[in-house]
């Protein structure tokens, strides 16, 4: 099993000014590097959060021409960091984008990509409604990135409510799970900590969950509270409500230890029913 390493989660408040967002993220990544992080994780849509679904396509880019990918690749090379781009919008067909998570190695090369599977189509009781599928094309494939310390299972935000995905990732080699997010302030306050800790406990995995924070000029508020959680469900770091960086030490041997104590990943049983 690999040696321990430091992971950082970046917490920013992205709006629809990509240049400004990338400048903020660069400063935060430099801080993470200065604190000894070997892997840094960015939130969902860290480079631009738009006020309307169609804006992602209208102002969008193909994957190989995306300014955020170029900028973050150059920074990964300069700093020698493994880097999780929590997600960027990448043009797909039918005037939609993929909500795509990308892992870069310290040379800035793409190691793995994942398109968000579960799309946030909800109506919250206080009148808030979201229809991510209006502008995003769903992915359909689970992905594990190979890091020097073990497998990183890639997920995004609303995926956290679908535990079978995380179980599948852990059973197929993931020791770490990423959940970059732009969780709403309301649902985050109610569910975020519980869901993230549950995914860690159920799978005996470390969870890296960088989140966006703050309120945009058009009113969208995101919860923040980026989390690093160990395989026992202990919160190692919490980003609170403001932009910033959290860092924690990760010991891959802890995954083996916890899964040996509670080997639930090997205890699946076939279940009959329910009856019609």
MARLOKE-147239 format. One record per residue (C-alpha): residue in one letter; x, y, z. Coordinates in nm, 2 decimals, padded with zeros to 4 digits. Example, Ala and Ser with C-alpha at 12.3 -4.5 7.8 and 13.67 -1.06 7.14 Angstrom:
MARLOKE-147239
a:01.23:-00.45:00.78
s:01.37:-00.11:00.71
end
This chain:
MARLOKE-147239
x:00.00:00.00:00.00
x:00.12:00.35:-00.09
x:00.25:00.60:00.16
x:00.04:00.88:00.31
x:-00.01:01.20:00.12
x:-00.18:01.53:00.15
x:-00.50:01.62:-00.04
x:-00.65:01.96:-00.07
x:-01.00:02.07:-00.16
x:-01.05:02.41:-00.32
x:-01.37:02.61:-00.23
x:-01.46:02.90:-00.46
x:-01.77:03.11:-00.56
x:-01.77:03.09:-00.94
x:-02.00:03.32:-01.13
x:-02.02:03.37:-01.51
x:-01.68:03.54:-01.55
x:-01.44:03.26:-01.64
x:-01.12:03.47:-01.63
x:-01.20:03.60:-01.28
x:-01.29:03.25:-01.16
x:-00.97:03.10:-01.30
x:-00.76:03.37:-01.13
x:-00.92:03.29:-00.80
x:-00.87:02.92:-00.84
x:-00.50:02.97:-00.94
x:-00.44:03.16:-00.61
x:-00.61:02.89:-00.41
x:-00.42:02.61:-00.58
x:-00.09:02.78:-00.51
x:-00.19:02.80:-00.15
x:-00.27:02.42:-00.15
x:00.07:02.35:-00.31
x:00.24:02.56:-00.04
x:00.07:02.35:00.22
x:00.21:02.03:00.08
x:-00.08:01.90:-00.11
x:00.01:01.63:-00.37
x:-00.35:01.61:-00.50
x:-00.58:01.91:-00.53
x:-00.95:01.88:-00.60
x:-01.17:02.16:-00.75
x:-01.55:02.19:-00.73
x:-01.82:02.13:-00.99
x:-01.82:02.40:-01.26
x:-01.54:02.58:-01.08
x:-01.46:02.78:-01.39
x:-01.81:02.92:-01.46
x:-02.15:02.89:-01.31
x:-02.41:03.04:-01.54
x:-02.75:03.20:-01.47
x:-02.92:03.01:-01.75
x:-02.88:02.65:-01.87
x:-02.84:02.75:-02.24
x:-02.54:02.97:-02.16
x:-02.32:02.67:-02.10
x:-02.35:02.58:-02.47
x:-02.37:02.93:-02.61
x:-02.06:03.04:-02.43
x:-01.90:02.69:-02.44
x:-01.60:02.51:-02.58
x:-01.51:02.17:-02.72
x:-01.30:01.97:-02.47
x:-00.96:02.03:-02.64
x:-01.02:02.40:-02.67
x:-01.15:02.48:-02.32
x:-00.96:02.76:-02.15
x:-01.00:02.61:-01.81
x:-00.84:02.28:-01.92
x:-00.55:02.47:-02.08
x:-00.50:02.69:-01.77
x:-00.52:02.41:-01.52
x:-00.30:02.18:-01.72
x:-00.03:02.45:-01.73
x:-00.06:02.50:-01.35
x:-00.05:02.13:-01.28
x:00.28:02.11:-01.47
x:00.43:02.42:-01.30
x:00.34:02.30:-00.95
x:00.38:01.93:-01.01
x:00.03:01.86:-00.87
x:-00.22:01.58:-00.94
x:-00.53:01.78:-01.01
x:-00.90:01.69:-01.01
x:-01.10:01.94:-01.22
x:-01.42:01.89:-01.04
x:-01.61:01.96:-01.36
x:-01.61:02.18:-01.66
x:-01.89:02.22:-01.92
x:-01.78:02.05:-02.25
x:-01.99:02.09:-02.57
x:-02.20:01.78:-02.66
x:-02.48:01.74:-02.92
x:-02.83:01.88:-02.93
x:-02.72:02.22:-02.78
x:-02.62:02.05:-02.46
x:-02.29:02.01:-02.27
x:-02.14:01.73:-02.07
x:-02.08:01.81:-01.70
x:-01.73:01.66:-01.71
x:-01.48:01.58:-01.44
x:-01.12:01.55:-01.55
x:-00.81:01.42:-01.37
x:-00.47:01.57:-01.47
x:-00.13:01.42:-01.38
x:00.16:01.64:-01.27
x:00.26:01.69:-01.64
x:-00.08:01.83:-01.71
x:-00.19:01.52:-01.91
x:-00.55:01.39:-01.89
x:-00.56:01.06:-01.70
x:-00.93:01.01:-01.68
x:-01.26:01.18:-01.77
x:-01.61:01.12:-01.63
x:-01.94:01.27:-01.75
x:-02.20:01.33:-01.47
x:-02.46:01.05:-01.48
x:-02.73:01.17:-01.25
x:-02.88:01.51:-01.35
x:-03.03:01.75:-01.10
x:-03.40:01.78:-01.20
x:-03.58:01.88:-00.88
x:-03.84:02.11:-00.74
x:-03.77:02.22:-00.38
x:-04.06:02.30:-00.15
x:-03.98:02.68:-00.12
x:-04.02:02.73:-00.49
x:-03.67:02.67:-00.61
x:-03.65:02.44:-00.92
x:-03.37:02.31:-01.13
x:-03.37:02.12:-01.46
x:-03.01:02.02:-01.53
x:-03.12:01.80:-01.81
x:-03.23:02.10:-02.01
x:-02.87:02.19:-02.08
x:-02.66:01.88:-01.98
x:-02.63:01.55:-02.16
x:-02.61:01.26:-01.90
x:-02.31:01.03:-01.90
x:-02.35:00.66:-01.87
x:-02.02:00.51:-01.75
x:-01.86:00.48:-01.41
x:-01.49:00.58:-01.41
x:-01.19:00.51:-01.18
x:-00.87:00.71:-01.22
x:-00.54:00.55:-01.13
x:-00.34:00.76:-00.90
x:00.00:00.68:-00.74
x:-00.18:00.60:-00.41
x:-00.48:00.40:-00.54
x:-00.80:00.43:-00.75
x:-01.01:00.75:-00.74
x:-01.37:00.69:-00.82
x:-01.52:00.99:-01.00
x:-01.86:01.13:-00.93
x:-02.02:01.48:-00.94
x:-02.27:01.65:-00.70
x:-02.62:01.50:-00.74
x:-02.46:01.15:-00.79
x:-02.41:01.15:-00.41
x:-02.78:01.05:-00.37
x:-02.72:00.73:-00.56
x:-02.52:00.50:-00.33
x:-02.51:00.20:-00.57
x:-02.27:00.40:-00.79
x:-02.02:00.44:-00.50
x:-02.05:00.08:-00.40
x:-01.97:-00.02:-00.76
x:-01.67:00.21:-00.77
x:-01.53:00.07:-00.43
x:-01.59:-00.29:-00.53
x:-01.40:-00.23:-00.86
x:-01.09:-00.08:-00.70
x:-01.16:00.27:-00.58
x:-01.00:00.36:-00.24
x:-01.09:00.72:-00.27
x:-01.41:00.89:-00.40
x:-01.45:01.24:-00.53
x:-01.77:01.44:-00.51
x:-01.71:01.79:-00.65
x:-02.03:01.99:-00.60
x:-02.22:02.31:-00.63
x:-02.48:02.20:-00.38
x:-02.77:02.44:-00.32
x:-02.76:02.62:00.02
x:-03.10:02.47:00.12
x:-03.03:02.11:00.04
x:-02.67:02.14:00.15
x:-02.78:02.25:00.50
x:-03.02:01.96:00.52
x:-02.83:01.67:00.36
x:-02.47:01.74:00.25
x:-02.27:01.63:00.56
x:-02.49:01.32:00.61
x:-02.47:01.21:00.25
x:-02.09:01.26:00.21
x:-02.02:01.08:00.54
x:-02.26:00.80:00.45
x:-02.08:00.73:00.11
x:-01.75:00.71:00.30
x:-01.89:00.48:00.57
x:-02.07:00.25:00.33
x:-01.76:00.19:00.11
x:-01.48:00.22:00.36
x:-01.33:00.49:00.14
x:-01.18:00.84:00.17
x:-01.41:01.10:00.02
x:-01.29:01.43:-00.13
x:-01.58:01.66:-00.17
x:-01.49:02.02:-00.29
x:-01.79:02.25:-00.30
x:-01.87:02.59:-00.43
x:-01.98:02.85:-00.18
x:-02.15:03.19:-00.18
x:-02.43:03.37:-00.36
x:-02.42:03.49:-00.72
x:-02.56:03.83:-00.85
x:-02.87:03.65:-00.99
x:-02.94:03.48:-00.65
x:-02.81:03.13:-00.68
x:-02.66:03.03:-00.34
x:-02.43:02.73:-00.29
x:-02.36:02.56:00.04
x:-01.98:02.54:00.06
x:-01.85:02.32:00.34
x:-01.60:02.13:00.13
x:-01.52:01.80:00.31
x:-01.24:01.55:00.34
x:-01.38:01.24:00.51
x:-01.19:00.93:00.62
x:-01.31:00.57:00.57
x:-01.46:00.55:00.92
x:-01.68:00.86:00.84
x:-01.47:01.10:01.04
x:-01.46:01.46:00.89
x:-01.09:01.55:00.87
x:-01.15:01.90:00.73
x:-01.45:02.12:00.66
x:-01.43:02.43:00.44
x:-01.70:02.63:00.61
x:-01.88:02.90:00.41
x:-01.61:03.12:00.26
x:-01.36:03.07:-00.03
x:-01.05:02.90:00.07
x:-00.85:02.57:00.09
x:-00.87:02.27:00.32
x:-00.59:02.02:00.35
x:-00.57:01.68:00.52
x:-00.33:01.38:00.53
x:-00.46:01.07:00.37
x:-00.32:00.72:00.46
x:-00.42:00.45:00.21
x:-00.36:00.19:00.47
x:-00.66:00.32:00.66
x:-00.88:00.20:00.38
x:-00.75:-00.16:00.41
x:-00.79:-00.14:00.79
x:-01.15:-00.02:00.78
x:-01.25:-00.27:00.51
x:-01.10:-00.55:00.71
x:-01.29:-00.45:01.02
x:-01.62:-00.42:00.84
x:-01.60:-00.61:00.51
x:-01.95:-00.51:00.39
x:-01.83:-00.47:00.03
x:-01.80:-00.85:00.02
x:-02.14:-00.92:00.18
x:-02.38:-00.85:-00.10
x:-02.67:-01.10:-00.12
x:-02.93:-01.16:-00.39
x:-03.27:-01.04:-00.28
x:-03.60:-01.17:-00.41
x:-03.90:-00.94:-00.46
x:-04.07:-00.72:-00.38
x:-04.38:-00.90:-00.50
x:-04.59:-00.72:-00.76
end
